[in-house]
Amino acid sequence: MPKLSMNECGGRRVAVAMDKFKGTLTAREAVDVTSDRIEARWPGVTVLRLPLADGGEGTARVIGDLMGLERGYPAGRDALGRDIGEVEYRYGPECVVADVAALLSLDHLSPGERDVFRTSSAPVGDMLAALMERHPGVPVWLGVGGTATCDAGLPAAERLLALSRERGFTLSPITLLTDVDVPLLAPEGEPSAMSFVEQKGCPGPRRPEMRRRLEAALRRLEPDRKQYPGDGAGGGIPFAFRRLLGASVTDGAKFILKLSGLFSDPLPDIVITGEGSLDEQSAMGKLTGRIAREGRRLGIPVTALCGRVKEDFVNEDAEGPLFSRVISSERYALPGERLDAVTAARRLERAVDALPFCGGGTQPFED
């Protein structure tokens, strides 16, 4: 690839396409901090700002902004069944868009409350019933990532079916947007819904018990044990929704990338993507991994600009390197600096300053 120095880069198109930095910056905030800094450091560049998501937290907001949808606020309950007040969804004549993470996020639970044997996806059934009654017949798009549950989605699907019979409304078509492409179960060591249970509150000694629960659900709803990619997303919500409700399941990152037009003509010259934590899950259908692979296919360099890069992340797959460059803003923390939204933004600015095409480093950017 030809090398470009800073004074040759005027007029270049840079796409800043980022997910949330969980706990500190929304996708919109991360994109704006990064884009503002690039424009200040690299005059003449054209920046395309794209806050994105992959089916996890923030999916409804991202799709709503891309499509110009209205906001709505139904009441919601968390994974322990407690009232959490109003949650945001988006709607228009074409679709209703909601996130299960708005209800079932780990953020609603204290560390001591996180226990996959106590949490339930049932509140999702209540929310969907409310949305289908408000918007009869309008297709529902549901982001299913980022949950504190692992119950194969059975409580949510059964709750929605029960409310439909009780209240007499007709089920709307449902499309699930998954943030990972794993099955419900897989052999030990391979990616599945079980890959995420420890962070949701399932210590190692109880993993065999959780596996038995998921196997029981598999035998009940799929006697021939056939599974599909994405069944394990959101603690298995697509597994039950596909079988009991006839829901369709699609890759959330791929769906939103197409909707965003990131890789449509005219193509960007450079893509900067990022999320709060780059780890082994990033390659399991997450947004950053999808962007990296598509950029590689098209010959567009993709830089990962993340909050932190975990030790389990490997910047390579069978086809070679994923990202042309990986940078952690954690490297740019000041001594004694506590992480919050303000300091996360400052660290991100310092990381942008270190990019070769923004004046940092000594090597020209390989384009």
Contacts in CASP RR format, 6 or more apart in sequence:
PFRMAT RR
TARGET T0000
AUTHOR 0000-0000-0000
METHOD contacts of the structure
MODEL  1
MPKLSMNECGGRRVAVAMDKFKGTLTAREAVDVTSDRIEARWPGVTVLRL
PLADGGEGTARVIGDLMGLERGYPAGRDALGRDIGEVEYRYGPECVVADV
AALLSLDHLSPGERDVFRTSSAPVGDMLAALMERHPGVPVWLGVGGTATC
DAGLPAAERLLALSRERGFTLSPITLLTDVDVPLLAPEGEPSAMSFVEQK
GCPGPRRPEMRRRLEAALRRLEPDRKQYPGDGAGGGIPFAFRRLLGASVT
DGAKFILKLSGLFSDPLPDIVITGEGSLDEQSAMGKLTGRIAREGRRLGI
PVTALCGRVKEDFVNEDAEGPLFSRVISSERYALPGERLDAVTAARRLER
AVDALPFCGGGTQPFED
1 301 0 8 1.000
1 366 0 8 1.000
1 367 0 8 1.000
2 367 0 8 1.000
3 364 0 8 1.000
3 365 0 8 1.000
3 366 0 8 1.000
3 367 0 8 1.000
4 12 0 8 1.000
4 357 0 8 1.000
4 364 0 8 1.000
4 365 0 8 1.000
4 367 0 8 1.000
5 364 0 8 1.000
6 42 0 8 1.000
6 357 0 8 1.000
6 359 0 8 1.000
6 364 0 8 1.000
9 42 0 8 1.000
9 45 0 8 1.000
9 357 0 8 1.000
9 365 0 8 1.000
10 42 0 8 1.000
10 43 0 8 1.000
10 44 0 8 1.000
10 45 0 8 1.000
11 44 0 8 1.000
11 45 0 8 1.000
11 46 0 8 1.000
12 45 0 8 1.000
12 46 0 8 1.000
12 269 0 8 1.000
12 270 0 8 1.000
13 45 0 8 1.000
13 46 0 8 1.000
13 48 0 8 1.000
13 266 0 8 1.000
13 267 0 8 1.000
13 268 0 8 1.000
13 269 0 8 1.000
13 270 0 8 1.000
14 38 0 8 1.000
14 42 0 8 1.000
14 45 0 8 1.000
14 46 0 8 1.000
14 47 0 8 1.000
14 48 0 8 1.000
14 268 0 8 1.000
14 269 0 8 1.000
14 270 0 8 1.000
14 271 0 8 1.000
14 272 0 8 1.000
15 47 0 8 1.000
15 48 0 8 1.000
15 50 0 8 1.000
15 262 0 8 1.000
15 268 0 8 1.000
15 270 0 8 1.000
15 271 0 8 1.000
15 272 0 8 1.000
16 31 0 8 1.000
16 34 0 8 1.000
16 35 0 8 1.000
16 38 0 8 1.000
16 47 0 8 1.000
16 48 0 8 1.000
16 49 0 8 1.000
16 50 0 8 1.000
16 272 0 8 1.000
16 273 0 8 1.000
17 31 0 8 1.000
17 48 0 8 1.000
17 50 0 8 1.000
17 52 0 8 1.000
17 260 0 8 1.000
17 262 0 8 1.000
17 271 0 8 1.000
17 272 0 8 1.000
17 273 0 8 1.000
17 291 0 8 1.000
18 27 0 8 1.000
18 30 0 8 1.000
18 31 0 8 1.000
18 34 0 8 1.000
18 50 0 8 1.000
18 51 0 8 1.000
18 52 0 8 1.000
18 272 0 8 1.000
18 273 0 8 1.000
18 274 0 8 1.000
18 275 0 8 1.000
18 305 0 8 1.000
19 27 0 8 1.000
19 30 0 8 1.000
19 52 0 8 1.000
19 53 0 8 1.000
19 54 0 8 1.000
19 273 0 8 1.000
19 274 0 8 1.000
19 275 0 8 1.000
19 276 0 8 1.000
19 286 0 8 1.000
19 287 0 8 1.000
19 288 0 8 1.000
20 26 0 8 1.000
20 27 0 8 1.000
20 30 0 8 1.000
20 53 0 8 1.000
20 57 0 8 1.000
20 58 0 8 1.000
20 275 0 8 1.000
20 276 0 8 1.000
21 29 0 8 1.000
21 30 0 8 1.000
21 274 0 8 1.000
21 275 0 8 1.000
21 276 0 8 1.000
21 306 0 8 1.000
21 307 0 8 1.000
21 344 0 8 1.000
21 348 0 8 1.000
22 57 0 8 1.000
22 275 0 8 1.000
22 276 0 8 1.000
22 277 0 8 1.000
23 107 0 8 1.000
24 276 0 8 1.000
24 339 0 8 1.000
24 340 0 8 1.000
24 341 0 8 1.000
24 344 0 8 1.000
25 33 0 8 1.000
25 341 0 8 1.000
25 344 0 8 1.000
25 345 0 8 1.000
25 348 0 8 1.000
26 51 0 8 1.000
26 58 0 8 1.000
26 61 0 8 1.000
27 51 0 8 1.000
27 52 0 8 1.000
27 53 0 8 1.000
27 58 0 8 1.000
27 62 0 8 1.000
28 51 0 8 1.000
28 65 0 8 1.000
29 341 0 8 1.000
29 345 0 8 1.000
30 51 0 8 1.000
30 274 0 8 1.000
30 348 0 8 1.000
31 49 0 8 1.000
31 50 0 8 1.000
31 51 0 8 1.000
32 49 0 8 1.000
33 345 0 8 1.000
33 348 0 8 1.000
33 349 0 8 1.000
34 272 0 8 1.000
34 305 0 8 1.000
34 348 0 8 1.000
34 352 0 8 1.000
35 47 0 8 1.000
35 49 0 8 1.000
37 348 0 8 1.000
37 349 0 8 1.000
37 352 0 8 1.000
37 353 0 8 1.000
37 358 0 8 1.000
38 45 0 8 1.000
38 47 0 8 1.000
38 272 0 8 1.000
38 352 0 8 1.000
38 355 0 8 1.000
38 358 0 8 1.000
39 45 0 8 1.000
39 47 0 8 1.000
41 352 0 8 1.000
41 353 0 8 1.000
41 358 0 8 1.000
41 359 0 8 1.000
42 357 0 8 1.000
42 358 0 8 1.000
42 359 0 8 1.000
48 262 0 8 1.000
48 268 0 8 1.000
50 260 0 8 1.000
50 262 0 8 1.000
51 62 0 8 1.000
51 65 0 8 1.000
52 62 0 8 1.000
52 253 0 8 1.000
52 256 0 8 1.000
52 257 0 8 1.000
52 260 0 8 1.000
52 262 0 8 1.000
52 287 0 8 1.000
53 59 0 8 1.000
53 61 0 8 1.000
53 62 0 8 1.000
53 63 0 8 1.000
53 256 0 8 1.000
53 287 0 8 1.000
54 177 0 8 1.000
54 179 0 8 1.000
54 252 0 8 1.000
54 253 0 8 1.000
54 256 0 8 1.000
54 285 0 8 1.000
54 286 0 8 1.000
54 287 0 8 1.000
54 290 0 8 1.000
55 99 0 8 1.000
55 143 0 8 1.000
55 144 0 8 1.000
55 145 0 8 1.000
55 177 0 8 1.000
55 178 0 8 1.000
55 179 0 8 1.000
55 252 0 8 1.000
55 253 0 8 1.000
55 256 0 8 1.000
56 99 0 8 1.000
56 101 0 8 1.000
56 143 0 8 1.000
56 144 0 8 1.000
56 145 0 8 1.000
56 146 0 8 1.000
56 177 0 8 1.000
56 179 0 8 1.000
57 99 0 8 1.000
57 101 0 8 1.000
57 102 0 8 1.000
57 105 0 8 1.000
57 145 0 8 1.000
57 146 0 8 1.000
58 99 0 8 1.000
58 101 0 8 1.000
59 97 0 8 1.000
59 99 0 8 1.000
59 101 0 8 1.000
59 143 0 8 1.000
59 177 0 8 1.000
59 252 0 8 1.000
59 256 0 8 1.000
60 88 0 8 1.000
60 89 0 8 1.000
60 90 0 8 1.000
60 97 0 8 1.000
60 98 0 8 1.000
60 99 0 8 1.000
60 102 0 8 1.000
60 143 0 8 1.000
61 88 0 8 1.000
61 90 0 8 1.000
62 256 0 8 1.000
63 69 0 8 1.000
63 90 0 8 1.000
63 97 0 8 1.000
63 141 0 8 1.000
63 256 0 8 1.000
63 259 0 8 1.000
64 90 0 8 1.000
64 97 0 8 1.000
66 256 0 8 1.000
66 259 0 8 1.000
66 260 0 8 1.000
67 90 0 8 1.000
67 92 0 8 1.000
67 94 0 8 1.000
67 95 0 8 1.000
67 259 0 8 1.000
69 90 0 8 1.000
69 91 0 8 1.000
69 92 0 8 1.000
69 95 0 8 1.000
69 97 0 8 1.000
70 90 0 8 1.000
70 91 0 8 1.000
70 92 0 8 1.000
71 88 0 8 1.000
71 89 0 8 1.000
71 90 0 8 1.000
72 88 0 8 1.000
72 89 0 8 1.000
72 90 0 8 1.000
72 91 0 8 1.000
73 86 0 8 1.000
73 87 0 8 1.000
73 88 0 8 1.000
73 89 0 8 1.000
74 86 0 8 1.000
74 87 0 8 1.000
74 89 0 8 1.000
74 127 0 8 1.000
74 130 0 8 1.000
74 131 0 8 1.000
74 134 0 8 1.000
75 83 0 8 1.000
75 85 0 8 1.000
75 86 0 8 1.000
75 87 0 8 1.000
75 130 0 8 1.000
76 83 0 8 1.000
76 84 0 8 1.000
76 85 0 8 1.000
76 86 0 8 1.000
76 87 0 8 1.000
76 102 0 8 1.000
76 103 0 8 1.000
76 123 0 8 1.000
76 126 0 8 1.000
76 127 0 8 1.000
77 83 0 8 1.000
77 84 0 8 1.000
77 103 0 8 1.000
77 123 0 8 1.000
77 126 0 8 1.000
78 84 0 8 1.000
78 103 0 8 1.000
78 104 0 8 1.000
78 105 0 8 1.000
78 108 0 8 1.000
78 109 0 8 1.000
78 123 0 8 1.000
78 148 0 8 1.000
79 103 0 8 1.000
79 104 0 8 1.000
79 108 0 8 1.000
79 109 0 8 1.000
79 119 0 8 1.000
79 120 0 8 1.000
79 121 0 8 1.000
79 123 0 8 1.000
79 147 0 8 1.000
79 148 0 8 1.000
79 149 0 8 1.000
80 109 0 8 1.000
80 113 0 8 1.000
80 118 0 8 1.000
80 119 0 8 1.000
80 120 0 8 1.000
81 120 0 8 1.000
81 122 0 8 1.000
81 123 0 8 1.000
82 108 0 8 1.000
84 103 0 8 1.000
84 108 0 8 1.000
87 102 0 8 1.000
87 103 0 8 1.000
87 127 0 8 1.000
88 102 0 8 1.000
89 96 0 8 1.000
89 97 0 8 1.000
89 98 0 8 1.000
89 99 0 8 1.000
89 102 0 8 1.000
89 127 0 8 1.000
89 131 0 8 1.000
90 96 0 8 1.000
90 97 0 8 1.000
90 98 0 8 1.000
91 97 0 8 1.000
91 131 0 8 1.000
91 134 0 8 1.000
91 135 0 8 1.000
91 138 0 8 1.000
92 135 0 8 1.000
92 138 0 8 1.000
93 138 0 8 1.000
94 138 0 8 1.000
94 139 0 8 1.000
95 138 0 8 1.000
95 139 0 8 1.000
95 140 0 8 1.000
95 141 0 8 1.000
96 131 0 8 1.000
96 135 0 8 1.000
96 138 0 8 1.000
96 139 0 8 1.000
96 140 0 8 1.000
96 141 0 8 1.000
96 172 0 8 1.000
97 140 0 8 1.000
97 141 0 8 1.000
97 142 0 8 1.000
97 143 0 8 1.000
98 127 0 8 1.000
98 128 0 8 1.000
98 131 0 8 1.000
98 140 0 8 1.000
98 141 0 8 1.000
98 142 0 8 1.000
98 143 0 8 1.000
99 142 0 8 1.000
99 143 0 8 1.000
99 145 0 8 1.000
100 121 0 8 1.000
100 124 0 8 1.000
100 142 0 8 1.000
100 143 0 8 1.000
100 144 0 8 1.000
100 145 0 8 1.000
100 146 0 8 1.000
100 147 0 8 1.000
100 156 0 8 1.000
100 234 0 8 1.000
100 237 0 8 1.000
101 143 0 8 1.000
101 145 0 8 1.000
101 146 0 8 1.000
101 147 0 8 1.000
103 123 0 8 1.000
103 124 0 8 1.000
103 127 0 8 1.000
104 119 0 8 1.000
104 121 0 8 1.000
104 123 0 8 1.000
104 124 0 8 1.000
104 146 0 8 1.000
104 147 0 8 1.000
104 148 0 8 1.000
104 149 0 8 1.000
104 234 0 8 1.000
105 146 0 8 1.000
105 147 0 8 1.000
105 148 0 8 1.000
106 114 0 8 1.000
106 146 0 8 1.000
106 147 0 8 1.000
106 148 0 8 1.000
106 199 0 8 1.000
106 200 0 8 1.000
108 148 0 8 1.000
109 119 0 8 1.000
109 148 0 8 1.000
114 148 0 8 1.000
114 200 0 8 1.000
114 201 0 8 1.000
115 201 0 8 1.000
115 202 0 8 1.000
116 148 0 8 1.000
116 149 0 8 1.000
116 150 0 8 1.000
116 151 0 8 1.000
116 197 0 8 1.000
116 200 0 8 1.000
116 201 0 8 1.000
116 202 0 8 1.000
116 210 0 8 1.000
117 202 0 8 1.000
117 206 0 8 1.000
117 209 0 8 1.000
117 210 0 8 1.000
119 148 0 8 1.000
119 149 0 8 1.000
119 150 0 8 1.000
119 151 0 8 1.000
119 200 0 8 1.000
120 149 0 8 1.000
120 151 0 8 1.000
120 155 0 8 1.000
121 147 0 8 1.000
121 149 0 8 1.000
121 151 0 8 1.000
121 153 0 8 1.000
121 154 0 8 1.000
121 155 0 8 1.000
121 156 0 8 1.000
121 235 0 8 1.000
121 237 0 8 1.000
122 155 0 8 1.000
122 156 0 8 1.000
122 159 0 8 1.000
123 156 0 8 1.000
124 142 0 8 1.000
124 153 0 8 1.000
124 156 0 8 1.000
124 159 0 8 1.000
124 160 0 8 1.000
124 237 0 8 1.000
125 156 0 8 1.000
125 157 0 8 1.000
125 159 0 8 1.000
125 160 0 8 1.000
125 163 0 8 1.000
126 159 0 8 1.000
126 163 0 8 1.000
128 140 0 8 1.000
128 142 0 8 1.000
128 156 0 8 1.000
128 160 0 8 1.000
128 174 0 8 1.000
129 159 0 8 1.000
129 160 0 8 1.000
129 163 0 8 1.000
129 164 0 8 1.000
129 167 0 8 1.000
129 169 0 8 1.000
131 140 0 8 1.000
131 172 0 8 1.000
132 140 0 8 1.000
132 164 0 8 1.000
132 169 0 8 1.000
132 170 0 8 1.000
132 171 0 8 1.000
132 172 0 8 1.000
133 167 0 8 1.000
133 169 0 8 1.000
135 172 0 8 1.000
136 169 0 8 1.000
136 170 0 8 1.000
136 172 0 8 1.000
137 170 0 8 1.000
137 172 0 8 1.000
137 173 0 8 1.000
138 172 0 8 1.000
139 172 0 8 1.000
139 173 0 8 1.000
139 174 0 8 1.000
139 175 0 8 1.000
140 172 0 8 1.000
140 173 0 8 1.000
140 174 0 8 1.000
140 175 0 8 1.000
141 175 0 8 1.000
141 177 0 8 1.000
142 174 0 8 1.000
142 175 0 8 1.000
142 176 0 8 1.000
142 177 0 8 1.000
143 176 0 8 1.000
143 177 0 8 1.000
143 178 0 8 1.000
143 179 0 8 1.000
143 252 0 8 1.000
144 176 0 8 1.000
144 177 0 8 1.000
144 178 0 8 1.000
144 179 0 8 1.000
144 233 0 8 1.000
144 234 0 8 1.000
144 236 0 8 1.000
144 237 0 8 1.000
144 238 0 8 1.000
145 178 0 8 1.000
145 179 0 8 1.000
145 180 0 8 1.000
145 233 0 8 1.000
145 234 0 8 1.000
145 237 0 8 1.000
146 179 0 8 1.000
146 234 0 8 1.000
147 200 0 8 1.000
147 234 0 8 1.000
147 235 0 8 1.000
147 237 0 8 1.000
148 200 0 8 1.000
149 200 0 8 1.000
149 234 0 8 1.000
149 235 0 8 1.000
149 237 0 8 1.000
150 193 0 8 1.000
150 194 0 8 1.000
150 196 0 8 1.000
150 197 0 8 1.000
150 200 0 8 1.000
150 202 0 8 1.000
150 210 0 8 1.000
150 214 0 8 1.000
150 234 0 8 1.000
150 235 0 8 1.000
150 236 0 8 1.000
151 213 0 8 1.000
151 217 0 8 1.000
151 235 0 8 1.000
151 236 0 8 1.000
152 184 0 8 1.000
152 193 0 8 1.000
152 213 0 8 1.000
152 214 0 8 1.000
152 217 0 8 1.000
152 218 0 8 1.000
152 221 0 8 1.000
152 235 0 8 1.000
152 236 0 8 1.000
152 237 0 8 1.000
152 239 0 8 1.000
152 240 0 8 1.000
153 235 0 8 1.000
153 236 0 8 1.000
153 237 0 8 1.000
153 239 0 8 1.000
153 240 0 8 1.000
153 241 0 8 1.000
154 217 0 8 1.000
154 221 0 8 1.000
154 240 0 8 1.000
154 244 0 8 1.000
156 237 0 8 1.000
156 240 0 8 1.000
156 241 0 8 1.000
157 240 0 8 1.000
157 241 0 8 1.000
157 244 0 8 1.000
157 245 0 8 1.000
158 240 0 8 1.000
158 244 0 8 1.000
160 171 0 8 1.000
160 245 0 8 1.000
161 171 0 8 1.000
161 244 0 8 1.000
161 245 0 8 1.000
163 169 0 8 1.000
164 170 0 8 1.000
164 171 0 8 1.000
171 245 0 8 1.000
173 248 0 8 1.000
174 241 0 8 1.000
174 245 0 8 1.000
174 246 0 8 1.000
174 247 0 8 1.000
174 248 0 8 1.000
175 247 0 8 1.000
175 248 0 8 1.000
175 249 0 8 1.000
175 250 0 8 1.000
176 233 0 8 1.000
176 237 0 8 1.000
176 238 0 8 1.000
176 241 0 8 1.000
176 242 0 8 1.000
176 247 0 8 1.000
176 248 0 8 1.000
176 249 0 8 1.000
176 250 0 8 1.000
177 250 0 8 1.000
177 251 0 8 1.000
177 252 0 8 1.000
177 255 0 8 1.000
177 256 0 8 1.000
178 230 0 8 1.000
178 232 0 8 1.000
178 233 0 8 1.000
178 234 0 8 1.000
178 238 0 8 1.000
178 249 0 8 1.000
178 250 0 8 1.000
178 251 0 8 1.000
178 252 0 8 1.000
179 233 0 8 1.000
179 234 0 8 1.000
179 252 0 8 1.000
179 253 0 8 1.000
179 285 0 8 1.000
179 286 0 8 1.000
179 287 0 8 1.000
180 191 0 8 1.000
180 230 0 8 1.000
180 232 0 8 1.000
180 233 0 8 1.000
180 234 0 8 1.000
180 281 0 8 1.000
180 284 0 8 1.000
180 285 0 8 1.000
180 286 0 8 1.000
181 229 0 8 1.000
181 230 0 8 1.000
181 233 0 8 1.000
181 251 0 8 1.000
181 284 0 8 1.000
181 285 0 8 1.000
182 191 0 8 1.000
182 192 0 8 1.000
182 193 0 8 1.000
182 195 0 8 1.000
182 229 0 8 1.000
182 230 0 8 1.000
182 231 0 8 1.000
182 232 0 8 1.000
182 233 0 8 1.000
182 284 0 8 1.000
183 192 0 8 1.000
183 193 0 8 1.000
183 227 0 8 1.000
183 228 0 8 1.000
183 229 0 8 1.000
183 230 0 8 1.000
183 231 0 8 1.000
183 232 0 8 1.000
184 192 0 8 1.000
184 193 0 8 1.000
184 214 0 8 1.000
184 217 0 8 1.000
184 218 0 8 1.000
184 227 0 8 1.000
184 231 0 8 1.000
184 232 0 8 1.000
184 236 0 8 1.000
184 239 0 8 1.000
185 192 0 8 1.000
185 193 0 8 1.000
185 194 0 8 1.000
185 211 0 8 1.000
185 214 0 8 1.000
185 215 0 8 1.000
185 218 0 8 1.000
185 227 0 8 1.000
186 192 0 8 1.000
186 194 0 8 1.000
191 284 0 8 1.000
192 232 0 8 1.000
193 214 0 8 1.000
193 231 0 8 1.000
193 232 0 8 1.000
193 233 0 8 1.000
193 234 0 8 1.000
193 235 0 8 1.000
193 236 0 8 1.000
194 207 0 8 1.000
194 210 0 8 1.000
194 211 0 8 1.000
194 214 0 8 1.000
195 281 0 8 1.000
195 284 0 8 1.000
196 234 0 8 1.000
196 235 0 8 1.000
196 281 0 8 1.000
197 207 0 8 1.000
197 210 0 8 1.000
198 204 0 8 1.000
198 207 0 8 1.000
200 235 0 8 1.000
202 210 0 8 1.000
217 239 0 8 1.000
217 240 0 8 1.000
218 225 0 8 1.000
218 227 0 8 1.000
218 239 0 8 1.000
219 225 0 8 1.000
221 239 0 8 1.000
221 240 0 8 1.000
221 243 0 8 1.000
221 244 0 8 1.000
222 243 0 8 1.000
227 239 0 8 1.000
228 238 0 8 1.000
228 242 0 8 1.000
228 249 0 8 1.000
230 238 0 8 1.000
230 249 0 8 1.000
231 238 0 8 1.000
231 239 0 8 1.000
231 242 0 8 1.000
231 249 0 8 1.000
232 238 0 8 1.000
232 239 0 8 1.000
238 247 0 8 1.000
238 249 0 8 1.000
241 247 0 8 1.000
241 249 0 8 1.000
242 248 0 8 1.000
242 249 0 8 1.000
251 285 0 8 1.000
251 290 0 8 1.000
253 285 0 8 1.000
253 286 0 8 1.000
253 287 0 8 1.000
253 289 0 8 1.000
253 290 0 8 1.000
253 291 0 8 1.000
254 290 0 8 1.000
256 287 0 8 1.000
257 263 0 8 1.000
257 287 0 8 1.000
257 290 0 8 1.000
257 291 0 8 1.000
257 294 0 8 1.000
262 268 0 8 1.000
262 271 0 8 1.000
262 291 0 8 1.000
263 294 0 8 1.000
263 295 0 8 1.000
263 298 0 8 1.000
263 300 0 8 1.000
267 298 0 8 1.000
267 300 0 8 1.000
268 300 0 8 1.000
269 300 0 8 1.000
269 367 0 8 1.000
270 300 0 8 1.000
270 301 0 8 1.000
270 302 0 8 1.000
270 303 0 8 1.000
270 357 0 8 1.000
270 365 0 8 1.000
270 367 0 8 1.000
271 291 0 8 1.000
271 295 0 8 1.000
271 300 0 8 1.000
271 301 0 8 1.000
271 302 0 8 1.000
271 303 0 8 1.000
272 302 0 8 1.000
272 303 0 8 1.000
272 305 0 8 1.000
273 287 0 8 1.000
273 288 0 8 1.000
273 291 0 8 1.000
273 292 0 8 1.000
273 302 0 8 1.000
273 303 0 8 1.000
273 304 0 8 1.000
273 305 0 8 1.000
274 288 0 8 1.000
274 304 0 8 1.000
274 305 0 8 1.000
274 306 0 8 1.000
274 307 0 8 1.000
275 282 0 8 1.000
275 286 0 8 1.000
275 287 0 8 1.000
275 288 0 8 1.000
275 306 0 8 1.000
275 307 0 8 1.000
276 306 0 8 1.000
276 307 0 8 1.000
276 308 0 8 1.000
277 306 0 8 1.000
277 307 0 8 1.000
277 308 0 8 1.000
277 309 0 8 1.000
277 310 0 8 1.000
278 288 0 8 1.000
278 304 0 8 1.000
278 306 0 8 1.000
278 307 0 8 1.000
278 308 0 8 1.000
278 309 0 8 1.000
278 310 0 8 1.000
278 313 0 8 1.000
278 326 0 8 1.000
278 328 0 8 1.000
279 309 0 8 1.000
279 310 0 8 1.000
279 312 0 8 1.000
279 313 0 8 1.000
280 310 0 8 1.000
280 312 0 8 1.000
280 313 0 8 1.000
280 314 0 8 1.000
282 288 0 8 1.000
282 289 0 8 1.000
282 313 0 8 1.000
283 289 0 8 1.000
283 317 0 8 1.000
283 322 0 8 1.000
288 304 0 8 1.000
288 306 0 8 1.000
289 322 0 8 1.000
291 302 0 8 1.000
292 302 0 8 1.000
292 304 0 8 1.000
292 322 0 8 1.000
292 323 0 8 1.000
293 317 0 8 1.000
293 322 0 8 1.000
295 301 0 8 1.000
295 302 0 8 1.000
296 302 0 8 1.000
296 319 0 8 1.000
296 320 0 8 1.000
296 321 0 8 1.000
296 322 0 8 1.000
301 324 0 8 1.000
301 325 0 8 1.000
301 365 0 8 1.000
301 366 0 8 1.000
301 367 0 8 1.000
302 322 0 8 1.000
302 323 0 8 1.000
302 324 0 8 1.000
303 323 0 8 1.000
303 324 0 8 1.000
303 325 0 8 1.000
303 326 0 8 1.000
303 327 0 8 1.000
303 355 0 8 1.000
304 315 0 8 1.000
304 322 0 8 1.000
304 323 0 8 1.000
304 325 0 8 1.000
304 326 0 8 1.000
304 327 0 8 1.000
305 327 0 8 1.000
305 329 0 8 1.000
305 348 0 8 1.000
305 351 0 8 1.000
305 352 0 8 1.000
305 355 0 8 1.000
306 326 0 8 1.000
306 327 0 8 1.000
306 328 0 8 1.000
306 329 0 8 1.000
307 328 0 8 1.000
307 329 0 8 1.000
307 330 0 8 1.000
307 344 0 8 1.000
307 347 0 8 1.000
307 348 0 8 1.000
308 328 0 8 1.000
308 329 0 8 1.000
308 330 0 8 1.000
309 326 0 8 1.000
309 328 0 8 1.000
309 330 0 8 1.000
313 326 0 8 1.000
315 321 0 8 1.000
315 322 0 8 1.000
315 323 0 8 1.000
315 326 0 8 1.000
316 322 0 8 1.000
324 366 0 8 1.000
325 355 0 8 1.000
327 351 0 8 1.000
327 354 0 8 1.000
327 355 0 8 1.000
328 351 0 8 1.000
329 344 0 8 1.000
329 347 0 8 1.000
329 348 0 8 1.000
329 350 0 8 1.000
329 351 0 8 1.000
330 347 0 8 1.000
331 351 0 8 1.000
332 347 0 8 1.000
332 350 0 8 1.000
332 351 0 8 1.000
332 354 0 8 1.000
333 339 0 8 1.000
333 343 0 8 1.000
333 347 0 8 1.000
337 343 0 8 1.000
337 347 0 8 1.000
352 358 0 8 1.000
353 359 0 8 1.000
353 360 0 8 1.000
354 360 0 8 1.000
354 361 0 8 1.000
355 365 0 8 1.000
356 362 0 8 1.000
356 363 0 8 1.000
356 364 0 8 1.000
356 365 0 8 1.000
357 364 0 8 1.000
357 365 0 8 1.000
END
